[in-house]
Amino acid sequence: MADSAGTAPAAHGAAPSGSPGDRGATVASVTQSFLGLQRTVRRSKARLNAAAGDDVESATQGLLHVVAAEGPLRASALASSVHSDLSTVSRQVAALVSRGLLERQADQLDGRASLLAVTGAGRAAIAQHERGRQAFFDEVLTGWTTQEMRQFAEQLERFTAAYDRIHTAWMDERVARSQPPAEEAKPEEGPHA
C-alpha cells in the first residue's frame, strides 16, 4: 500500500531515510505495531481473567503493588491511584484483607479512618508474582542479546513517556474545548478605567 506521496511503506524494522513519505510510513508502522501490542495484551488479560475465575490474587495483584509502593494509604487514595471507583476497590480490599494479604491500621491523623498496609503474606505474594513475571519476560525475550534488550528497554521507556505526555496534553485540550467559554471581564466604565 502506498502513502499519499506514492511511496511504499517502509518494511517493518526498516530505518527511516528522512523523507516525509518515509516518516509517515514509519509512523504508520509503529502505530500498527502498537495497536497489535494492545490487542495482544487485551487477549492475554482476557485469558488470564478466564483462567483465574475467583482467584483474588490475580484480580487484585495491582492493588497489592500500589499499597506496597505508596502505602499505607486509605482505600479512597488507593482507588484514585488505580483509577477505579471506591466501591470496586473496597470489595477487592475486603477480599485481600480476608486472605491476610492486606491489613487495616488506625490512621494516626484521623481516628475515624483506617489505612491499608501490606502484610508479610502480602509481601510474599508480591515477590512470588514478581518472580513469575520475570520468568515470563525472560522467556519472551529468548534469543535477544543483552544489547538488544537494553536498546528495546530504552526505546520503550522513551516511547511510553512521550505517549503519556502527548496523550495527557491532547485530552486536556479536548476537555478544554468541550467547556463553555468563560465570560470575559468587561472593562470598567468611568474615570478610573
Residue, then its C-alpha position, 0 to 999 in steps of 0.5 A: m500500500a502506498d502513502s499519499a506521496g506514492t511511496a511504499p511503506a517502509a518494511h517493518g524494522a526498516a530505518p527511516s531515510g528522512s523523507p516525509g513519505d518515509r516518516g509517515a510510513t514509519v509512523a504508520s508502522v509503529t502505530q500498527s505495531f502498537l495497536g497489535l501490542q494492545r490487542t495482544v495484551r487485551r487477549s492475554k488479560a482476557r485469558l488470564n481473567a478466564a483462567a483465574g475465575d475467583d482467584v483474588e490474587s490475580a484480580t487484585q495483584g495491582l492493588l497489592h503493588v500500589v499499597a506496597a509502593e505508596g502505602p499505607l494509604r486509605a482505600s479512597a487514595l488507593a482507588s484514585s491511584v488505580h483509577s477505579d471507583l471506591s466501591t470496586v476497590s473496597r470489595q477487592v480490599a475486603a477480599l485481600v484483607s480476608r486472605g491476610l494479604l492486606e491489613r487495616q491500621a488506625d490512621q494516626l491523623d484521623g481516628r475515624a479512618s483506617l489505612l491499608a498496609v501490606t502484610g508479610a503474606g502480602r509481601a510474599a505474594i508480591a515477590q512470588h508474582e514478581r518472580g513469575r513475571q520475570a520468568f515470563f519476560d525472560e522467556v519472551l525475550t529468548g534469543w535477544t542479546t543483552q544489547e538488544m534488550r537494553q536498546f528495546a528497554e530504552q526505546l520503550e521507556r522513551f516511547t511510553a513517556a512521550y505517549d503519556r505526555i502527548h496523550t495527557a496534553w491532547m485530552d486536556e485540550r479536548v476537555a478544554r474545548s468541550q467547556p463553555p467559554a468563560e465570560e470575559a471581564k468587561p472593562e470598567e466604565g468611568p474615570h478610573a478605567 
